[in-house]
Amino acid sequence: MKNDPVRVRPAEASDSQAVFQWRNDLAARLNSRNQELITQNTHEVWFQSVLHNPDRHIYIGESNGKAIGQVRFDFIESSDSAFEVSISVDPEMRGQSLALPLLLAAEKAFLTSNRGHQFRAYVHSDNTVSQILFERAGYRIDAVSELTSNWLVKEINV
């Protein structure tokens, strides 16, 4: 089946369970800074705080009427207008070439109503799939951060 274009919308409280499942997917955990599983209670507190924090923005991607993943933008306090980008795709939807259109649609939606001149994605050095995704979206390797050990820092000026 051919996928419809990816559309994004701001996350809502009703998206909590789907985001919880995506965050706790084994591949997502292995490629996260904190690799431990997240409890339901910890997730609910975190998710509600994200929804109500003006410096954090989470978008849900949809294709063919189904939620396919999320992209989150977190303001980096040590910057003037940089946001860290995080993406996760529903494990059932992986391999369908949806991550790039999801990321680009979320960036476009974010920039229509928010400040931001730079996006940064911290990608684990072994996560070649995400490295390729961000490079295809126009990100470039800026540096390997000492603070993030084996994570590559990728930045884009927008």
C-alpha positions as CSV (number, residue, x, y, z in Angstrom):
1,M,0.0,0.0,0.0
2,K,1.2,3.5,-0.9
3,N,1.5,5.9,2.0
4,D,-0.3,9.2,2.0
5,P,1.8,12.3,2.6
6,V,2.8,12.6,6.2
7,R,0.9,15.2,8.2
8,V,1.8,16.4,11.7
9,R,-0.2,18.0,14.5
10,P,0.6,19.1,18.0
11,A,0.5,16.2,20.5
12,E,-2.5,15.9,22.7
13,A,-3.1,14.2,26.1
14,S,-4.8,11.3,24.2
15,D,-1.5,10.6,22.4
16,S,0.3,9.6,25.7
17,Q,-0.1,5.9,25.4
18,A,1.2,5.7,21.8
19,V,4.2,7.9,22.7
20,F,4.8,5.7,25.8
21,Q,5.0,2.6,23.6
22,W,7.3,4.3,21.0
23,R,9.6,5.6,23.8
24,N,9.9,2.1,25.4
25,D,10.5,0.2,22.1
26,L,13.8,-1.7,22.5
27,A,15.5,0.0,19.5
28,A,14.4,3.4,20.8
29,R,15.8,2.6,24.2
30,L,19.1,1.3,22.8
31,N,19.6,4.6,20.8
32,S,18.6,6.9,23.7
33,R,20.9,8.6,26.2
34,N,19.1,6.9,29.0
35,Q,18.6,3.3,27.9
36,E,16.5,2.2,30.8
37,L,12.8,1.3,30.3
38,I,10.4,4.1,31.3
39,T,7.6,3.4,33.8
40,Q,4.0,4.4,32.9
41,N,3.9,6.8,35.8
42,T,7.2,8.4,34.9
43,H,6.1,8.7,31.3
44,E,2.7,10.3,32.3
45,V,4.4,13.0,34.5
46,W,7.0,13.7,31.7
47,F,4.4,13.8,28.9
48,Q,2.1,16.2,30.8
49,S,5.1,18.4,31.5
50,V,6.1,18.4,27.8
51,L,2.5,19.3,26.7
52,H,2.5,22.3,29.1
53,N,6.0,23.6,28.7
54,P,6.4,26.5,26.1
55,D,10.0,25.5,25.5
56,R,9.1,22.0,24.4
57,H,7.0,21.0,21.4
58,I,5.9,17.5,20.4
59,Y,4.3,16.7,17.1
60,I,2.5,13.5,16.1
61,G,2.9,12.3,12.5
62,E,0.1,10.6,10.7
63,S,-0.2,8.8,7.4
64,N,-3.1,6.9,6.0
65,G,-5.1,8.0,9.0
66,K,-2.7,6.3,11.5
67,A,-0.2,7.8,13.9
68,I,3.3,6.9,12.7
69,G,5.6,8.6,15.1
70,Q,6.6,11.7,17.0
71,V,9.1,14.5,16.7
72,R,10.0,16.6,19.7
73,F,11.8,20.0,19.8
74,D,13.3,21.0,23.2
75,F,14.8,24.4,23.7
76,I,18.5,24.3,24.6
77,E,18.8,26.7,27.5
78,S,22.5,27.5,26.8
79,S,21.6,28.9,23.4
80,D,19.8,31.8,21.9
81,S,17.5,29.9,19.7
82,A,18.6,26.3,19.3
83,F,16.3,23.3,19.8
84,E,17.3,19.7,20.2
85,V,15.3,17.4,17.9
86,S,14.2,13.9,18.8
87,I,12.3,11.5,16.6
88,S,10.8,8.1,17.0
89,V,8.8,6.1,14.5
90,D,6.2,3.5,15.5
91,P,8.0,0.1,15.2
92,E,5.2,-1.2,13.0
93,M,5.8,1.6,10.5
94,R,9.6,1.4,10.3
95,G,11.1,0.5,6.9
96,Q,8.4,2.4,5.0
97,S,10.4,5.6,4.3
98,L,8.3,7.6,6.7
99,A,11.0,9.1,9.0
100,L,12.3,11.7,6.6
101,P,8.9,13.1,5.6
102,L,7.9,13.0,9.3
103,L,11.0,15.0,10.4
104,L,10.7,17.5,7.6
105,A,6.9,18.0,8.2
106,A,7.5,18.5,11.9
107,E,10.3,21.0,11.3
108,K,8.1,23.0,8.9
109,A,5.2,23.0,11.4
110,F,7.5,24.0,14.2
111,L,9.0,26.9,12.3
112,T,5.6,28.4,11.3
113,S,4.8,29.3,14.9
114,N,8.1,29.2,16.9
115,R,11.4,30.9,17.2
116,G,14.4,28.8,16.3
117,H,17.4,29.3,14.1
118,Q,19.1,26.0,14.7
119,F,18.2,22.4,15.2
120,R,20.5,19.9,16.9
121,A,20.2,16.2,16.8
122,Y,22.3,14.0,19.1
123,V,22.8,10.7,17.4
124,H,24.5,7.7,18.8
125,S,27.6,6.9,16.8
126,D,26.4,3.3,16.1
127,N,22.9,4.5,14.9
128,T,23.7,4.8,11.2
129,V,20.0,4.8,10.3
130,S,19.4,8.0,12.2
131,Q,22.7,9.5,11.0
132,I,21.6,9.0,7.4
133,L,18.1,10.3,8.2
134,F,19.4,13.6,9.6
135,E,22.0,14.0,6.8
136,R,19.2,13.6,4.3
137,A,17.2,16.2,6.1
138,G,20.1,18.7,5.7
139,Y,21.9,18.3,9.0
140,R,25.7,18.1,9.1
141,I,28.1,16.8,11.6
142,D,29.3,19.6,13.7
143,A,31.4,17.9,16.4
144,V,31.7,14.9,18.6
145,S,30.7,16.1,22.0
146,E,32.8,15.2,25.0
147,L,29.8,15.6,27.2
148,T,27.8,13.1,25.2
149,S,30.5,10.5,24.9
150,N,29.8,8.4,21.8
151,W,27.1,10.7,20.4
152,L,27.5,12.8,17.3
153,V,26.3,16.3,17.4
154,K,24.5,17.4,14.2
155,E,23.3,20.9,13.6
156,I,21.4,22.7,10.9
157,N,20.9,26.4,10.5
158,V,17.4,27.2,9.4
